[in-house]
């Protein structure tokens, strides 16, 4: 393989920095979604509702696919969202009733 020139190296560095920032934002948004799921789990438990609601999960996946503008194809996006939903469902079933504090972690002490 040939060596990379300085212009290409600088371009790669800039793009990789952008990816790093997007990854940080992605983790932040996923964490916020997870905290919301914890609250949903509390409401479901207090209302006697089942954590697993396949109809709602299917609507979430279909909505994600409907707003997809690429470059992921619909099948790839569906796999990603189903994974997110699976991981989130585990959080909804948690019996953690501490108040949720997104800045401090999973729950804050009373």
Secondary structure, DSSP 8 states (H G I E B T S, - for coil): -----HHHHHHHHHHHHHHHHHHHHHHHHHHHHHHHHHHHHHHHHHHT--S--HHHHHHHHHHHHHH--SSS-HHHHHHHHHHHHHHHHHHHT----S--BTTTBS----
